[in-house]
Amino acid sequence: KDDRSRFWGLYKRVAEEHDDEFLERYNSDMDIVLVFSGLFSAVSTTFIVAMESNLSPDPNDTTHALLTQLVQIGLGNFTAAGSTPVAPASTWSPSTANIRIQSIAYASLSFSLLAAFGAVLGKQW
């Protein structure tokens, strides 16, 4: 019975050393994932904000169209004033390339935040 006690005592000590090394290594790996995903999320968000203006019409175009219509009315040219569209934004739509790029940027941001969330859960576990 004494040999078994020594065996399990030795096993416990070796297992604790192995577990401590394992936890320390993966804890530091999760710290690296948190830092990387935080930086990547910040950069990705910056690009998303910069590209956001490509998804909406230019308000200057609407102002220009309305001013052109007012000038035509002021000059008495009612036929030309009625032929220009009142709101050019109603005919505007973003290009498919812009939509695809924005979709990829939002997907990368989502996955980065998901990785950070997983690392936080792993660290708290």
N, C-alpha and C positions, 0 to 999 in steps of 0.2 A: 504494500500500500504506500510506502514511502517513495518508491520509484515513480508510481503514478502521480503522486503529489508534486514531485520535482518536475516531471514531464509537463504537467499542466501549468505549473508556475512558469517554466521556461517558455512554453507555448504562448502563454498570456503576455509575457514580456516581449517576445519577438513579434507577436501580432500587434501589440500596441505601438511598437516602433514602426512597423510597416504602415499601420493605419495613420499614424501621425505624419509620416513622410508623404503618404498619399493625399491626406487632407491639406497639408501645407502646399504641396505642388498644385493641386487643383484650385485651391483658394487663391493663389497668386495668378493662376491662369484666368480665373473669373474676374480678378481685378483688371487684368489686361483687356479682357473682352469688354468690361464696363467702360474703360477709358476709350478704347477704339470706337465702340458704338456711340458713345457720347460725342466724340469729335466728328465721326461720320454723320451723325444726325444733325449736328450744327451746320456742317458744310452743305449737306443735302437740303436742309431747310433754307439756307441762303440761296441756293440755286432755284428752289421752288418759288421763293418770293420774287427773285429776279425774273423768272419766266412767267409769272402770273399775269403780267400786263399783256402778254401775247394771246391770252384767252378771252380778252374783252375788247370791244371795239374802241377805237380812238375817239374820245369825246370832241376833239378838235374837228373831226370830219362832220359830226352832227352840227356843231356851231357854224362851220363854214357853209353847210347846205342851208341852214336856216337864214343866215345872213344874206346868202345869195338870193334866196326867195324873197326876203324883205326888200332888197335892192331892186329886184325885178318888179315888185309891186309898187315900190316908190317911183319907179320910172314909168309906170303905167303899162307895163308889158305883162298883162295878166295871163296870157297864153304860155309864156316861158316860165312864169312863176308856178303855174299849175303843173308843168311837165316835169319839174325836178322833184325827186322824192323828198318828202318832209323829213323823214328819219332814215338816213343811210344805214344806221345801226341795225335796222330790221332786216336788211339784206346781207349783213355781214355774218360770217361764221369763221371760226378758227380753222386753220389748216389741219389736215390729218396728221402731219408730221409733228406739229405742236401738241396735239392731243396725245399722241403716242409718247412723246418725250416726257410730258407732264405725268402720264400714267406710270411710266417707268420710274420717274423721280419719286412719286408718291409710294410706289411699291418698295423701292429701296429704303425710303424713310420708315415705312411700316416694318420691314424686316429688321432694320437696325434697332428700332424701339423694341421689337419682340425679342431680339438677342439680349438687349439690356435687361428686359424684364426677366428673361430666363436666368441670366447671371445673378440678378438680385435674389430671385427665388432660390437658386443654388447656394448662394452665400448664407441665406437665412436658414437653410435646411441644416 
